[in-house]
Every structure is written in structure tokens, then in C-alpha cells.
Amino acid sequence: MIREHLKDDLGNSLPELLVSTAIVSLIATGVVLSFARLSTATLRLKTFHDQAYGISSTLAMLQEGMMNQDTHTLPFPPRIHRQTIKFYPPSLRTLTVDNRDETSHAITFLEVMPQSNFLVKKWFSPKSMEACNNTPFSWELIRSAIAISRDSFSEIAIEGTTLTSRNCYIINFTTPEMSLIAPQKMRILPTKIIPIKRTYTLYRATTGSLRYLSHLGPDIIENQPITHNSPVLKLQLKNNEVTKIYALQIEYTIAHRNPSEAVQIFTHVPRLSLSNNALNGF
């Protein structure tokens, strides 16, 4: 009797158990799918955030480089490198940067110290001169400078300085054979020396990161990543012959995606000729 009662209970419970199991399975499947969709959405959101941050950081670095052009009137535009990073003269040598993404353009910026331009007072030898400034100046962290004459300019490496009188220094220097910012051919002796704060190149690595390459002549001083997920860059610099200002046209593409986006960054201070800079100042 008891056995038959148990059999009846089991017979009645089995369909309910199967139904309950099916319901629980459906709920569990829904929860798993919801978590999978949430994880996918979260991953996509993170990817979008990383790409947006990479784009904004890259554009900010390019804007900073162009803004620095407005601190002086020197006719030294940024240099764009399409396949290789070329020195002056381009036929002599190219800078080899491992793991550079050559589908993306690189760009070199020159940042000078415009309030500290030195007038050459006396030459002692082809590599030693005395130059004076209007205000006190510290050469301690300065590694290079621009030497300007009326019709040419070159990059020089500062080997040592000695204070001779108020704001006047004996400057010993060498001239690198190659430079990313100057053709390195002086026709006449320079009349002005302008310290360089930094010379640097921005380029995209094959890993997708934007890298900062600082250099003196052909020597690399530092090479480090600035931001990840940098877009592929196509750059073009236009020089307005009437207004004497530069326009950097930037076309950027997120890797493996189309279409590209474009933006322009302008300078605002007109460029002056070398002769004006050499004789009159900034």
C-alpha cells in the first residue's frame, strides 16, 4: 500500500520536476546570454573609449606642436615624413625607427626659446664665439640651438658655455652633419643664436601607440609611447604665401575602419624672412 502510494507520488512529481527543470534551464540560459551581451557591450564600450582617447590625445599633441609655432616668426615649418624620417640633406641618411607603422605619416616639430635669442658679438674660431642676450640665461639644460644668418641657418650642438660679462657667453659648439630641422649649410657666419627647447618627432608604432622621439641631430635622446590606439595619420602642411601662416591638414583613420575624418589646425603668427629674423629679432 505504501509502495503504491510512493509510486503515485513519484508519478505525479516527475512531470512537475521536468517542467521545473526546463523553466530553470531557460532562465539560466537567459541569464548567461544577458551576461554575454553585457560583456560584449562592455568590451565594445571600452574599445570605443580607448579609440576616442587615442584620437583626442593624438590631435592634442599635434595642436600643441602647431601652437608652439606661434611663439616665434622663424620660417621653420614642421616637417612631415611619409615613408621614412629624413634628415637634411635627404639623400644622405634616414633615421631607422624599429616597429614604426609606415602607413601613418610622422611629423617633426621644432620648439625654440624665442625670448632668449643671442646676438653674436665676436668669433674666436669657426666653432667658438661670444654671444649676448638682453636677459640672464641658463645654458645648463640646453643641448642645441639654431644659428641664423641673413640667408641660411643650421642646427648646432652646444658643447660648453662660459659667462664672460653681463648676459654674454663664450659658446663652443659643433655642427651635426645631418639635421631634421636645418639643411646644415651656412653661406656666411651666423649673426644670431637661438636656443632650442626641444626637437621631436611624433610617429605611430605598429602596435598602434603614438610615440615621442626626441633627437639632437642624428642622435636619439628619448623614444617613448604617449598614448595607445592612435589613429593612422595622413598629414599635409600648407603655407599661405599671402598671410605667411601654416595650415596642418590632418586626415585620421581608426585602424581597419573607414571612412576617415579630417581636421585642420592653423597657426596665427605670420612668418618673417631669415634676414628679418637675423637682423631684427622676433
Secondary structure as a PSIPRED ss2 file (coil, helix, strand):
# PSIPRED VFORMAT (PSIPRED V4.0)

   1 M C   1.000  0.000  0.000
   2 I H   0.000  1.000  0.000
   3 R H   0.000  1.000  0.000
   4 E H   0.000  1.000  0.000
   5 H H   0.000  1.000  0.000
   6 L H   0.000  1.000  0.000
   7 K H   0.000  1.000  0.000
   8 D H   0.000  1.000  0.000
   9 D H   0.000  1.000  0.000
  10 L H   0.000  1.000  0.000
  11 G H   0.000  1.000  0.000
  12 N H   0.000  1.000  0.000
  13 S H   0.000  1.000  0.000
  14 L H   0.000  1.000  0.000
  15 P H   0.000  1.000  0.000
  16 E H   0.000  1.000  0.000
  17 L H   0.000  1.000  0.000
  18 L H   0.000  1.000  0.000
  19 V H   0.000  1.000  0.000
  20 S H   0.000  1.000  0.000
  21 T H   0.000  1.000  0.000
  22 A H   0.000  1.000  0.000
  23 I H   0.000  1.000  0.000
  24 V H   0.000  1.000  0.000
  25 S H   0.000  1.000  0.000
  26 L H   0.000  1.000  0.000
  27 I H   0.000  1.000  0.000
  28 A H   0.000  1.000  0.000
  29 T H   0.000  1.000  0.000
  30 G H   0.000  1.000  0.000
  31 V H   0.000  1.000  0.000
  32 V H   0.000  1.000  0.000
  33 L H   0.000  1.000  0.000
  34 S H   0.000  1.000  0.000
  35 F H   0.000  1.000  0.000
  36 A H   0.000  1.000  0.000
  37 R H   0.000  1.000  0.000
  38 L H   0.000  1.000  0.000
  39 S H   0.000  1.000  0.000
  40 T H   0.000  1.000  0.000
  41 A H   0.000  1.000  0.000
  42 T H   0.000  1.000  0.000
  43 L H   0.000  1.000  0.000
  44 R H   0.000  1.000  0.000
  45 L H   0.000  1.000  0.000
  46 K H   0.000  1.000  0.000
  47 T H   0.000  1.000  0.000
  48 F H   0.000  1.000  0.000
  49 H H   0.000  1.000  0.000
  50 D H   0.000  1.000  0.000
  51 Q H   0.000  1.000  0.000
  52 A H   0.000  1.000  0.000
  53 Y H   0.000  1.000  0.000
  54 G H   0.000  1.000  0.000
  55 I H   0.000  1.000  0.000
  56 S H   0.000  1.000  0.000
  57 S H   0.000  1.000  0.000
  58 T H   0.000  1.000  0.000
  59 L H   0.000  1.000  0.000
  60 A H   0.000  1.000  0.000
  61 M H   0.000  1.000  0.000
  62 L H   0.000  1.000  0.000
  63 Q H   0.000  1.000  0.000
  64 E H   0.000  1.000  0.000
  65 G H   0.000  1.000  0.000
  66 M H   0.000  1.000  0.000
  67 M H   0.000  1.000  0.000
  68 N H   0.000  1.000  0.000
  69 Q H   0.000  1.000  0.000
  70 D H   0.000  1.000  0.000
  71 T H   0.000  1.000  0.000
  72 H C   1.000  0.000  0.000
  73 T C   1.000  0.000  0.000
  74 L C   1.000  0.000  0.000
  75 P C   1.000  0.000  0.000
  76 F C   1.000  0.000  0.000
  77 P C   1.000  0.000  0.000
  78 P C   1.000  0.000  0.000
  79 R E   0.000  0.000  1.000
  80 I E   0.000  0.000  1.000
  81 H E   0.000  0.000  1.000
  82 R C   1.000  0.000  0.000
  83 Q C   1.000  0.000  0.000
  84 T C   1.000  0.000  0.000
  85 I E   0.000  0.000  1.000
  86 K E   0.000  0.000  1.000
  87 F C   1.000  0.000  0.000
  88 Y E   0.000  0.000  1.000
  89 P C   1.000  0.000  0.000
  90 P C   1.000  0.000  0.000
  91 S C   1.000  0.000  0.000
  92 L C   1.000  0.000  0.000
  93 R C   1.000  0.000  0.000
  94 T E   0.000  0.000  1.000
  95 L E   0.000  0.000  1.000
  96 T C   1.000  0.000  0.000
  97 V C   1.000  0.000  0.000
  98 D C   1.000  0.000  0.000
  99 N C   1.000  0.000  0.000
 100 R E   0.000  0.000  1.000
 101 D C   1.000  0.000  0.000
 102 E C   1.000  0.000  0.000
 103 T C   1.000  0.000  0.000
 104 S C   1.000  0.000  0.000
 105 H C   1.000  0.000  0.000
 106 A E   0.000  0.000  1.000
 107 I E   0.000  0.000  1.000
 108 T E   0.000  0.000  1.000
 109 F E   0.000  0.000  1.000
 110 L E   0.000  0.000  1.000
 111 E E   0.000  0.000  1.000
 112 V E   0.000  0.000  1.000
 113 M C   1.000  0.000  0.000
 114 P H   0.000  1.000  0.000
 115 Q H   0.000  1.000  0.000
 116 S H   0.000  1.000  0.000
 117 N C   1.000  0.000  0.000
 118 F E   0.000  0.000  1.000
 119 L E   0.000  0.000  1.000
 120 V E   0.000  0.000  1.000
 121 K E   0.000  0.000  1.000
 122 K E   0.000  0.000  1.000
 123 W E   0.000  0.000  1.000
 124 F E   0.000  0.000  1.000
 125 S E   0.000  0.000  1.000
 126 P C   1.000  0.000  0.000
 127 K C   1.000  0.000  0.000
 128 S E   0.000  0.000  1.000
 129 M E   0.000  0.000  1.000
 130 E E   0.000  0.000  1.000
 131 A E   0.000  0.000  1.000
 132 C E   0.000  0.000  1.000
 133 N C   1.000  0.000  0.000
 134 N C   1.000  0.000  0.000
 135 T C   1.000  0.000  0.000
 136 P C   1.000  0.000  0.000
 137 F C   1.000  0.000  0.000
 138 S C   1.000  0.000  0.000
 139 W C   1.000  0.000  0.000
 140 E C   1.000  0.000  0.000
 141 L C   1.000  0.000  0.000
 142 I C   1.000  0.000  0.000
 143 R C   1.000  0.000  0.000
 144 S E   0.000  0.000  1.000
 145 A E   0.000  0.000  1.000
 146 I E   0.000  0.000  1.000
 147 A E   0.000  0.000  1.000
 148 I E   0.000  0.000  1.000
 149 S C   1.000  0.000  0.000
 150 R C   1.000  0.000  0.000
 151 D C   1.000  0.000  0.000
 152 S C   1.000  0.000  0.000
 153 F E   0.000  0.000  1.000
 154 S E   0.000  0.000  1.000
 155 E E   0.000  0.000  1.000
 156 I E   0.000  0.000  1.000
 157 A E   0.000  0.000  1.000
 158 I E   0.000  0.000  1.000
 159 E E   0.000  0.000  1.000
 160 G E   0.000  0.000  1.000
 161 T E   0.000  0.000  1.000
 162 T E   0.000  0.000  1.000
 163 L E   0.000  0.000  1.000
 164 T E   0.000  0.000  1.000
 165 S E   0.000  0.000  1.000
 166 R C   1.000  0.000  0.000
 167 N C   1.000  0.000  0.000
 168 C E   0.000  0.000  1.000
 169 Y E   0.000  0.000  1.000
 170 I E   0.000  0.000  1.000
 171 I E   0.000  0.000  1.000
 172 N E   0.000  0.000  1.000
 173 F E   0.000  0.000  1.000
 174 T E   0.000  0.000  1.000
 175 T C   1.000  0.000  0.000
 176 P C   1.000  0.000  0.000
 177 E C   1.000  0.000  0.000
 178 M C   1.000  0.000  0.000
 179 S E   0.000  0.000  1.000
 180 L C   1.000  0.000  0.000
 181 I C   1.000  0.000  0.000
 182 A C   1.000  0.000  0.000
 183 P C   1.000  0.000  0.000
 184 Q C   1.000  0.000  0.000
 185 K C   1.000  0.000  0.000
 186 M C   1.000  0.000  0.000
 187 R C   1.000  0.000  0.000
 188 I C   1.000  0.000  0.000
 189 L C   1.000  0.000  0.000
 190 P C   1.000  0.000  0.000
 191 T C   1.000  0.000  0.000
 192 K E   0.000  0.000  1.000
 193 I E   0.000  0.000  1.000
 194 I E   0.000  0.000  1.000
 195 P E   0.000  0.000  1.000
 196 I E   0.000  0.000  1.000
 197 K E   0.000  0.000  1.000
 198 R E   0.000  0.000  1.000
 199 T E   0.000  0.000  1.000
 200 Y E   0.000  0.000  1.000
 201 T E   0.000  0.000  1.000
 202 L E   0.000  0.000  1.000
 203 Y E   0.000  0.000  1.000
 204 R E   0.000  0.000  1.000
 205 A E   0.000  0.000  1.000
 206 T C   1.000  0.000  0.000
 207 T C   1.000  0.000  0.000
 208 G C   1.000  0.000  0.000
 209 S C   1.000  0.000  0.000
 210 L E   0.000  0.000  1.000
 211 R E   0.000  0.000  1.000
 212 Y E   0.000  0.000  1.000
 213 L E   0.000  0.000  1.000
 214 S E   0.000  0.000  1.000
 215 H E   0.000  0.000  1.000
 216 L E   0.000  0.000  1.000
 217 G C   1.000  0.000  0.000
 218 P C   1.000  0.000  0.000
 219 D E   0.000  0.000  1.000
 220 I E   0.000  0.000  1.000
 221 I E   0.000  0.000  1.000
 222 E E   0.000  0.000  1.000
 223 N E   0.000  0.000  1.000
 224 Q E   0.000  0.000  1.000
 225 P E   0.000  0.000  1.000
 226 I E   0.000  0.000  1.000
 227 T E   0.000  0.000  1.000
 228 H C   1.000  0.000  0.000
 229 N C   1.000  0.000  0.000
 230 S C   1.000  0.000  0.000
 231 P C   1.000  0.000  0.000
 232 V E   0.000  0.000  1.000
 233 L E   0.000  0.000  1.000
 234 K E   0.000  0.000  1.000
 235 L E   0.000  0.000  1.000
 236 Q E   0.000  0.000  1.000
 237 L E   0.000  0.000  1.000
 238 K E   0.000  0.000  1.000
 239 N E   0.000  0.000  1.000
 240 N C   1.000  0.000  0.000
 241 E C   1.000  0.000  0.000
 242 V C   1.000  0.000  0.000
 243 T C   1.000  0.000  0.000
 244 K C   1.000  0.000  0.000
 245 I C   1.000  0.000  0.000
 246 Y E   0.000  0.000  1.000
 247 A E   0.000  0.000  1.000
 248 L E   0.000  0.000  1.000
 249 Q E   0.000  0.000  1.000
 250 I E   0.000  0.000  1.000
 251 E E   0.000  0.000  1.000
 252 Y E   0.000  0.000  1.000
 253 T E   0.000  0.000  1.000
 254 I C   1.000  0.000  0.000
 255 A C   1.000  0.000  0.000
 256 H C   1.000  0.000  0.000
 257 R C   1.000  0.000  0.000
 258 N C   1.000  0.000  0.000
 259 P C   1.000  0.000  0.000
 260 S C   1.000  0.000  0.000
 261 E E   0.000  0.000  1.000
 262 A E   0.000  0.000  1.000
 263 V E   0.000  0.000  1.000
 264 Q E   0.000  0.000  1.000
 265 I E   0.000  0.000  1.000
 266 F E   0.000  0.000  1.000
 267 T C   1.000  0.000  0.000
 268 H C   1.000  0.000  0.000
 269 V C   1.000  0.000  0.000
 270 P C   1.000  0.000  0.000
 271 R C   1.000  0.000  0.000
 272 L C   1.000  0.000  0.000
 273 S C   1.000  0.000  0.000
 274 L H   0.000  1.000  0.000
 275 S H   0.000  1.000  0.000
 276 N H   0.000  1.000  0.000
 277 N H   0.000  1.000  0.000
 278 A H   0.000  1.000  0.000
 279 L H   0.000  1.000  0.000
 280 N H   0.000  1.000  0.000
 281 G C   1.000  0.000  0.000
 282 F C   1.000  0.000  0.000
